């Protein structure tokens, strides 16, 4: 397996793992948050939200373990595209409801940052899809990964997640440097992750 593919796969898996933890603990709050997007009728939104929780958990396990990626990667592309449509609808309406991406308390509001994060995740999934389809050659797809390669890739996945979080925050840093108001800090559990 190519190193880039493994790093990206682990980064996506970690992202979904972080995303699903609070949703598992507070499923009704998450479901209400999805209803509040007002993209679909409330009953459909509620059912979809409750179905998304185990789906995100399965995506995390699949990406972290390299299990059933032929199903998980296209499924993630569909789910992330759906999230993107919901975020785009809110931004087009001028609404900034809570994101509920990584928390069910609603601490992070939908913004351009949310859209960029989704675009990065979709790009990562598109890369994984392209490598599976043979459109991008990243080395042997069947070579076993050693423990050393896995731990190095896991470390690089964390570096990639941290760097992407900083990249998304560049606009906020620029605003502060120009003397603008300080941006609202991210909740503690999303600092360093996407």
TIBA-509662 format. One record per residue: residue number from 1; residue in three letters; chain; x, y, z of N, C-alpha, C in turn. Coordinates in steps of 0.05 Angstrom, whole numbers, always signed. Each point is the difference from the previous one (the first is absolute). Last residue first. Example, Ala and Ser with C-alpha at 12.3 -4.5 7.8 and 13.67 -1.06 7.14 Angstrom:
BEGIN
{rec 2, 'ser', 'A', {+257, -45, +142}, {+16, +24, +1}, {-15, +22, +14}},
{rec 1, 'ala', 'A', {+6, -115, -1}, {-18, +24, +0}, {+18, +24, +0}},
END
This chain:
BEGIN
{rec 194, 'unk', 'A', {-189, +356, +247}, {-16, +14, -20}, {-28, +5, +11}},
{rec 193, 'unk', 'A', {+83, -2, +67}, {-13, -19, -19}, {-15, +16, -21}},
{rec 192, 'unk', 'A', {+47, +44, +70}, {+19, -20, -9}, {-12, -21, -18}},
{rec 191, 'unk', 'A', {-66, +47, +62}, {+26, +12, -5}, {+19, -22, -7}},
{rec 190, 'unk', 'A', {-90, -15, +28}, {+5, +0, -29}, {+26, +14, -7}},
{rec 189, 'unk', 'A', {-36, -11, +91}, {+1, -27, -12}, {+4, +1, -30}},
{rec 188, 'unk', 'A', {-10, +80, +56}, {+24, -14, +6}, {+3, -26, -15}},
{rec 187, 'unk', 'A', {-56, +80, -43}, {-3, -16, +24}, {+25, -17, +4}},
{rec 186, 'unk', 'A', {+13, +91, -51}, {-12, -26, -5}, {-3, -15, +26}},
{rec 185, 'unk', 'A', {-1, +110, -5}, {+17, -24, +1}, {-15, -26, -5}},
{rec 184, 'unk', 'A', {-23, +99, -40}, {-9, -18, +21}, {+18, -24, +0}},
{rec 183, 'unk', 'A', {+43, +89, -39}, {-21, -20, -6}, {-7, -16, +24}},
{rec 182, 'unk', 'A', {+34, +104, +1}, {+10, -28, +3}, {-22, -19, -6}},
{rec 181, 'unk', 'A', {+3, +97, -46}, {-8, -13, +25}, {+11, -29, +0}},
{rec 180, 'unk', 'A', {+57, +67, -58}, {-28, -7, +2}, {-7, -13, +27}},
{rec 179, 'unk', 'A', {+87, +30, -40}, {-12, +15, +22}, {-30, -5, +3}},
{rec 178, 'unk', 'A', {+66, -42, -59}, {-8, +26, -11}, {-14, +17, +21}},
{rec 177, 'unk', 'A', {+27, -88, +20}, {+24, +15, -5}, {-6, +27, -12}},
{rec 176, 'unk', 'A', {-71, -61, +16}, {+12, +9, +25}, {+24, +17, -4}},
{rec 175, 'unk', 'A', {-38, -40, -75}, {-19, +20, +10}, {+11, +11, +27}},
{rec 174, 'unk', 'A', {+46, -72, -40}, {+4, +25, -15}, {-18, +22, +10}},
{rec 173, 'unk', 'A', {-11, -85, +37}, {+25, +11, +8}, {+6, +26, -14}},
{rec 172, 'unk', 'A', {-76, -48, -25}, {-4, +11, +27}, {+26, +13, +9}},
{rec 171, 'unk', 'A', {+3, -47, -81}, {-16, +25, -3}, {-4, +13, +27}},
{rec 170, 'unk', 'A', {+43, -84, -2}, {+17, +21, -9}, {-15, +26, -3}},
{rec 169, 'unk', 'A', {-31, -92, +28}, {+0, +23, +17}, {+16, +23, -9}},
{rec 168, 'unk', 'A', {-4, -84, -46}, {-27, +10, +0}, {-2, +25, +17}},
{rec 167, 'unk', 'A', {+82, -45, -1}, {-6, +12, -26}, {-27, +12, -1}},
{rec 166, 'unk', 'A', {+25, -49, +77}, {+13, +26, -1}, {-6, +14, -27}},
{rec 165, 'unk', 'A', {-31, -87, +9}, {-15, +17, +19}, {+12, +28, +0}},
{rec 164, 'unk', 'A', {+44, -65, -50}, {-24, +8, -13}, {-17, +18, +18}},
{rec 163, 'unk', 'A', {+78, -38, +35}, {+7, +20, -20}, {-25, +10, -14}},
{rec 162, 'unk', 'A', {-10, -70, +62}, {+7, +25, +13}, {+6, +22, -20}},
{rec 161, 'unk', 'A', {-16, -86, -33}, {-25, +11, +12}, {+6, +27, +13}},
{rec 160, 'unk', 'A', {+73, -48, -35}, {-17, +10, -22}, {-25, +12, +12}},
{rec 159, 'unk', 'A', {+57, -42, +60}, {+13, +24, -10}, {-18, +13, -22}},
{rec 158, 'unk', 'A', {-26, -84, +32}, {-5, +21, +20}, {+13, +26, -8}},
{rec 157, 'unk', 'A', {+16, -73, -55}, {-28, +7, -2}, {-7, +21, +20}},
{rec 156, 'unk', 'A', {+86, -36, +2}, {-3, +19, -22}, {-29, +8, -4}},
{rec 155, 'unk', 'A', {+19, -66, +65}, {+12, +25, +8}, {-4, +21, -22}},
{rec 154, 'unk', 'A', {-26, -86, -21}, {-18, +11, +20}, {+10, +27, +10}},
{rec 153, 'unk', 'A', {+55, -49, -58}, {-23, +11, -14}, {-20, +12, +19}},
{rec 152, 'unk', 'A', {+72, -45, +38}, {+10, +24, -14}, {-23, +14, -15}},
{rec 151, 'unk', 'A', {-18, -83, +41}, {+3, +21, +20}, {+11, +26, -12}},
{rec 150, 'unk', 'A', {-10, -75, -57}, {-26, +9, +9}, {+3, +22, +21}},
{rec 149, 'unk', 'A', {+77, -41, -34}, {-12, +16, -20}, {-27, +11, +9}},
{rec 148, 'unk', 'A', {+44, -60, +58}, {+15, +25, -3}, {-12, +19, -20}},
{rec 147, 'unk', 'A', {-35, -88, +9}, {-7, +17, +23}, {+14, +27, -1}},
{rec 146, 'unk', 'A', {-16, -46, -94}, {+13, -8, +25}, {-9, +19, +23}},
{rec 145, 'unk', 'A', {-53, -32, -92}, {+11, +24, +14}, {+13, -10, +26}},
{rec 144, 'unk', 'A', {-18, -52, -99}, {-7, +2, +28}, {+15, +24, +12}},
{rec 143, 'unk', 'A', {-30, -8, -104}, {+22, -4, +18}, {-9, +4, +29}},
{rec 142, 'unk', 'A', {-53, +12, -82}, {-3, -25, +15}, {+22, -4, +21}},
{rec 141, 'unk', 'A', {-9, +72, -66}, {-25, +1, +16}, {-2, -24, +18}},
{rec 140, 'unk', 'A', {+88, +55, -47}, {-15, -25, +3}, {-24, +3, +19}},
{rec 139, 'unk', 'A', {+31, +90, -45}, {+15, -24, +9}, {-18, -23, +3}},
{rec 138, 'unk', 'A', {-34, +82, -30}, {+15, +7, +25}, {+16, -23, +10}},
{rec 137, 'unk', 'A', {-61, +41, -90}, {+18, -21, +9}, {+17, +9, +24}},
{rec 136, 'unk', 'A', {-101, +25, -46}, {+24, +11, +11}, {+17, -23, +10}},
{rec 135, 'unk', 'A', {-79, -22, -39}, {+4, +24, -15}, {+25, +15, +9}},
{rec 134, 'unk', 'A', {-44, -84, +34}, {+24, -2, -17}, {+5, +25, -17}},
{rec 133, 'unk', 'A', {-68, -19, +70}, {-9, -5, -27}, {+24, -3, -19}},
{rec 132, 'unk', 'A', {+14, +21, +91}, {-14, -26, -1}, {-8, -8, -28}},
{rec 131, 'unk', 'A', {+37, +85, +16}, {+21, -20, +3}, {-13, -28, -1}},
{rec 130, 'unk', 'A', {-58, +74, -4}, {+17, -2, -25}, {+22, -21, +3}},
{rec 129, 'unk', 'A', {-54, +19, +75}, {-16, -13, -21}, {+17, -4, -25}},
{rec 128, 'unk', 'A', {+38, +49, +70}, {-1, -29, +7}, {-16, -15, -21}},
{rec 127, 'unk', 'A', {+4, +93, -11}, {+26, -12, -4}, {+0, -30, +6}},
{rec 126, 'unk', 'A', {-77, +49, +19}, {+3, -3, -29}, {+27, -12, -7}},
{rec 125, 'unk', 'A', {-17, +21, +90}, {-16, -24, -8}, {+3, -4, -30}},
{rec 124, 'unk', 'A', {+40, +77, +35}, {+14, -24, +10}, {-15, -25, -9}},
{rec 123, 'unk', 'A', {-41, +81, -20}, {+24, -3, -16}, {+16, -25, +9}},
{rec 122, 'unk', 'A', {-74, +25, +51}, {-9, -10, -26}, {+24, -5, -19}},
{rec 121, 'unk', 'A', {+17, +42, +83}, {-8, -28, +4}, {-9, -13, -26}},
{rec 120, 'unk', 'A', {+19, +92, -3}, {+25, -16, +5}, {-6, -29, +4}},
{rec 119, 'unk', 'A', {-73, +58, -8}, {+14, -2, -26}, {+26, -16, +3}},
{rec 118, 'unk', 'A', {-49, +21, +78}, {-14, -20, -16}, {+14, -4, -27}},
{rec 117, 'unk', 'A', {+32, +68, +54}, {+6, -26, +13}, {-13, -22, -16}},
{rec 116, 'unk', 'A', {-20, +88, -26}, {+28, -8, -7}, {+7, -27, +12}},
{rec 115, 'unk', 'A', {-83, +37, +24}, {+0, -8, -29}, {+28, -9, -9}},
{rec 114, 'unk', 'A', {-10, +35, +87}, {-13, -26, -2}, {+0, -10, -29}},
{rec 113, 'unk', 'A', {+32, +86, +16}, {+19, -20, +11}, {-12, -28, -2}},
{rec 112, 'unk', 'A', {-53, +75, -20}, {+17, -7, -23}, {+20, -21, +9}},
{rec 111, 'unk', 'A', {-80, -3, +62}, {+14, +23, -12}, {+14, -10, -24}},
{rec 110, 'unk', 'A', {-68, -31, +91}, {+6, -4, -28}, {+13, +25, -11}},
{rec 109, 'unk', 'A', {+13, -17, +104}, {-21, +8, -19}, {+9, -6, -28}},
{rec 108, 'unk', 'A', {+24, -41, +103}, {+11, +9, -25}, {-23, +6, -20}},
{rec 107, 'unk', 'A', {-20, -32, +87}, {+19, +21, +5}, {+12, +12, -26}},
{rec 106, 'unk', 'A', {-71, -72, +27}, {-5, +22, -18}, {+20, +23, +3}},
{rec 105, 'unk', 'A', {-12, -91, +43}, {-7, +24, +16}, {-4, +24, -18}},
{rec 104, 'unk', 'A', {+30, -89, -25}, {-29, +2, +0}, {-9, +24, +17}},
{rec 103, 'unk', 'A', {+94, -23, -62}, {-11, +2, +27}, {-30, +2, -3}},
{rec 102, 'unk', 'A', {+59, -5, -75}, {+16, -13, +20}, {-11, +2, +28}},
{rec 101, 'unk', 'A', {-50, +32, -76}, {+20, -17, -14}, {+15, -17, +21}},
{rec 100, 'unk', 'A', {-73, +71, +6}, {-3, -27, +10}, {+19, -20, -13}},
{rec 99, 'unk', 'A', {-23, +101, -11}, {+9, -19, -20}, {-6, -29, +9}},
{rec 98, 'unk', 'A', {-56, +94, +24}, {+22, -17, +9}, {+6, -22, -20}},
{rec 97, 'unk', 'A', {-43, +84, -44}, {-7, -17, +23}, {+24, -15, +9}},
{rec 96, 'unk', 'A', {-18, +82, -64}, {+24, -12, +12}, {-8, -16, +25}},
{rec 95, 'unk', 'A', {-44, +48, -100}, {-3, -11, +27}, {+27, -10, +10}},
{rec 94, 'unk', 'A', {-27, +37, -89}, {+11, +19, +19}, {-2, -9, +29}},
{rec 93, 'unk', 'A', {-23, -46, -85}, {-22, +13, +14}, {+10, +22, +19}},
{rec 92, 'unk', 'A', {+63, -54, -45}, {-15, +15, -21}, {-24, +15, +12}},
{rec 91, 'unk', 'A', {+51, -58, +56}, {+16, +24, -7}, {-15, +17, -21}},
{rec 90, 'unk', 'A', {-39, -83, +24}, {+0, +19, +23}, {+15, +26, -7}},
{rec 89, 'unk', 'A', {+0, -69, -64}, {-27, +11, +3}, {-1, +20, +23}},
{rec 88, 'unk', 'A', {+80, -48, -12}, {-4, +20, -21}, {-27, +13, +1}},
{rec 87, 'unk', 'A', {+18, -71, +59}, {+16, +23, +7}, {-4, +22, -21}},
{rec 86, 'unk', 'A', {-40, -82, -18}, {-12, +12, +23}, {+14, +26, +9}},
{rec 85, 'unk', 'A', {+38, -52, -69}, {-25, +12, -10}, {-14, +14, +23}},
{rec 84, 'unk', 'A', {+76, -50, +21}, {+7, +25, -15}, {-24, +14, -10}},
{rec 83, 'unk', 'A', {-10, -84, +41}, {+7, +21, +20}, {+6, +26, -14}},
{rec 82, 'unk', 'A', {-14, -72, -56}, {-25, +8, +13}, {+5, +21, +22}},
{rec 81, 'unk', 'A', {+74, -38, -41}, {-14, +17, -20}, {-27, +10, +12}},
{rec 80, 'unk', 'A', {+49, -62, +50}, {+13, +26, +1}, {-13, +19, -20}},
{rec 79, 'unk', 'A', {-31, -89, -1}, {-7, +13, +26}, {+12, +28, +1}},
{rec 78, 'unk', 'A', {+23, -54, -75}, {-29, +7, +0}, {-7, +16, +25}},
{rec 77, 'unk', 'A', {+86, -34, -4}, {-3, +21, -20}, {-29, +9, -1}},
{rec 76, 'unk', 'A', {+21, -73, +53}, {+9, +25, +13}, {-3, +23, -20}},
{rec 75, 'unk', 'A', {-18, -86, -32}, {-21, +8, +19}, {+7, +27, +13}},
{rec 74, 'unk', 'A', {+64, -41, -57}, {-22, +12, -15}, {-23, +9, +18}},
{rec 73, 'unk', 'A', {+72, -43, +45}, {+9, +25, -13}, {-23, +12, -17}},
{rec 72, 'unk', 'A', {-14, -84, +46}, {+1, +23, +17}, {+7, +26, -15}},
{rec 71, 'unk', 'A', {-1, -87, -43}, {-27, +9, +7}, {+1, +26, +15}},
{rec 70, 'unk', 'A', {+80, -42, -24}, {-14, +2, -25}, {-29, +9, +4}},
{rec 69, 'unk', 'A', {+58, -19, +74}, {+3, +27, -11}, {-14, +3, -27}},
{rec 68, 'unk', 'A', {+9, -72, +75}, {-23, +6, -17}, {+1, +28, -12}},
{rec 67, 'unk', 'A', {+73, -9, +70}, {-20, -21, -4}, {-23, +11, -17}},
{rec 66, 'unk', 'A', {+83, +39, +44}, {+3, -8, -28}, {-19, -22, -8}},
{rec 65, 'unk', 'A', {+11, +51, +86}, {+7, -28, -2}, {+5, -9, -29}},
{rec 64, 'unk', 'A', {-27, +90, +22}, {+23, -6, +18}, {+10, -28, -4}},
{rec 63, 'unk', 'A', {-76, +28, -50}, {+24, +14, -8}, {+24, -6, +18}},
{rec 62, 'unk', 'A', {-84, -40, +21}, {+8, -8, -26}, {+27, +13, -9}},
{rec 61, 'unk', 'A', {-43, +26, +81}, {+12, -27, +2}, {+11, -9, -27}},
{rec 60, 'unk', 'A', {-47, +82, +1}, {+25, +2, +16}, {+14, -27, +1}},
{rec 59, 'unk', 'A', {-84, +4, -40}, {+20, +13, -17}, {+27, +2, +14}},
{rec 58, 'unk', 'A', {-74, -33, +49}, {+9, -20, -20}, {+21, +12, -18}},
{rec 57, 'unk', 'A', {-42, +59, +60}, {+17, -19, +14}, {+11, -22, -18}},
{rec 56, 'unk', 'A', {-61, +61, -37}, {+26, +13, +6}, {+18, -18, +16}},
{rec 55, 'unk', 'A', {-86, -32, -15}, {+14, +1, -26}, {+27, +13, +4}},
{rec 54, 'unk', 'A', {-61, -4, +73}, {+14, -25, -5}, {+16, +0, -26}},
{rec 53, 'unk', 'A', {-48, +79, +16}, {+18, -5, +23}, {+14, -27, -4}},
{rec 52, 'unk', 'A', {-69, +32, -61}, {+27, +10, -4}, {+20, -7, +22}},
{rec 51, 'unk', 'A', {-95, -19, +4}, {+14, -19, -17}, {+29, +9, -5}},
{rec 50, 'unk', 'A', {-57, +57, +49}, {+5, -24, +16}, {+14, -22, -17}},
{rec 49, 'unk', 'A', {-26, +79, -43}, {+20, +6, +20}, {+7, -24, +16}},
{rec 48, 'unk', 'A', {-70, -6, -63}, {+26, +2, -13}, {+22, +5, +20}},
{rec 47, 'unk', 'A', {-89, +1, +31}, {+9, -28, -7}, {+27, +1, -13}},
{rec 46, 'unk', 'A', {-37, +83, +19}, {+5, -14, +25}, {+10, -28, -6}},
{rec 45, 'unk', 'A', {-27, +54, -72}, {+25, +10, +12}, {+7, -16, +25}},
{rec 44, 'unk', 'A', {-83, -17, -40}, {+22, -11, -17}, {+27, +8, +11}},
{rec 43, 'unk', 'A', {-76, +36, +42}, {+1, -29, +4}, {+23, -13, -16}},
{rec 42, 'unk', 'A', {-17, +96, -11}, {+11, -8, +26}, {+2, -31, +4}},
{rec 41, 'unk', 'A', {+9, +42, -100}, {-21, -1, +21}, {+10, -11, +26}},
{rec 40, 'unk', 'A', {+75, +44, -58}, {-19, -21, -5}, {-22, +2, +21}},
{rec 39, 'unk', 'A', {+64, +66, +2}, {+4, -8, -28}, {-20, -21, -8}},
{rec 38, 'unk', 'A', {+21, +50, +89}, {-24, +5, -16}, {+4, -5, -30}},
{rec 37, 'unk', 'A', {+55, -4, +87}, {+11, +9, -26}, {-23, +7, -19}},
{rec 36, 'unk', 'A', {-16, -39, +86}, {+2, +29, +0}, {+13, +11, -26}},
{rec 35, 'unk', 'A', {-6, -94, +18}, {-26, +11, -6}, {+1, +30, -3}},
{rec 34, 'unk', 'A', {+77, -43, +28}, {-4, -5, -28}, {-28, +10, -8}},
{rec 33, 'unk', 'A', {+22, +6, +91}, {+17, +18, -16}, {-4, -4, -30}},
{rec 32, 'unk', 'A', {-42, -59, +60}, {-14, +26, +0}, {+16, +21, -16}},
{rec 31, 'unk', 'A', {+39, -85, +11}, {-23, -1, -17}, {-15, +26, -1}},
{rec 30, 'unk', 'A', {+71, -8, +60}, {+10, +1, -27}, {-23, +0, -20}},
{rec 29, 'unk', 'A', {-21, -11, +90}, {+9, +27, -5}, {+10, +3, -28}},
{rec 28, 'unk', 'A', {-24, -85, +28}, {-23, +16, -3}, {+7, +29, -5}},
{rec 27, 'unk', 'A', {+69, -65, +19}, {-12, -3, -27}, {-24, +18, -4}},
{rec 26, 'unk', 'A', {+85, -8, +64}, {-23, +18, +0}, {-15, -2, -26}},
{rec 25, 'unk', 'A', {+78, -54, +19}, {-8, +7, +27}, {-26, +16, +1}},
{rec 24, 'unk', 'A', {+39, -22, -83}, {-7, -25, +13}, {-11, +5, +28}},
{rec 23, 'unk', 'A', {+37, +71, -48}, {-26, -7, -11}, {-11, -26, +12}},
{rec 22, 'unk', 'A', {+87, +32, +20}, {-20, +15, +14}, {-28, -7, -10}},
{rec 21, 'unk', 'A', {+73, -44, -44}, {+0, -5, +29}, {-22, +15, +14}},
{rec 20, 'unk', 'A', {+24, +4, -97}, {-22, -17, +9}, {-2, -2, +31}},
{rec 19, 'unk', 'A', {+70, +51, -50}, {-27, +10, -5}, {-22, -16, +13}},
{rec 18, 'unk', 'A', {+92, -27, +3}, {-5, +23, +17}, {-28, +11, -3}},
{rec 17, 'unk', 'A', {+24, -71, -57}, {+0, -9, +28}, {-5, +23, +19}},
{rec 16, 'unk', 'A', {+11, +19, -92}, {-26, -12, +6}, {-1, -10, +28}},
{rec 15, 'unk', 'A', {+82, +34, -26}, {-20, +22, -2}, {-28, -11, +7}},
{rec 14, 'unk', 'A', {+72, -61, -9}, {+1, +15, +25}, {-21, +22, +1}},
{rec 13, 'unk', 'A', {+8, -48, -80}, {-10, -17, +21}, {+0, +14, +27}},
{rec 12, 'unk', 'A', {+40, +43, -74}, {-29, +0, -3}, {-13, -17, +23}},
{rec 11, 'unk', 'A', {+93, +1, -4}, {-9, +26, +7}, {-31, +2, -2}},
{rec 10, 'unk', 'A', {+43, -80, -28}, {+0, +3, +29}, {-10, +28, +9}},
{rec 9, 'unk', 'A', {+10, -16, -92}, {-21, -18, +10}, {-2, +3, +31}},
{rec 8, 'unk', 'A', {+69, +46, -44}, {-26, +12, -5}, {-22, -17, +11}},
{rec 7, 'unk', 'A', {+87, -35, +6}, {-2, +24, +16}, {-28, +13, -3}},
{rec 6, 'unk', 'A', {+20, -73, -55}, {-3, -9, +28}, {-4, +25, +18}},
{rec 5, 'unk', 'A', {+20, +15, -91}, {-27, -11, +3}, {-5, -8, +29}},
{rec 4, 'unk', 'A', {+86, +30, -23}, {-20, +22, -1}, {-28, -10, +4}},
{rec 3, 'unk', 'A', {+70, -64, -6}, {+1, +15, +25}, {-21, +22, +0}},
{rec 2, 'unk', 'A', {-16, -89, -58}, {+16, +24, -1}, {-2, +15, +27}},
{rec 1, 'unk', 'A', {-7, -107, -10}, {-17, +23, +0}, {+18, +25, +0}},
END
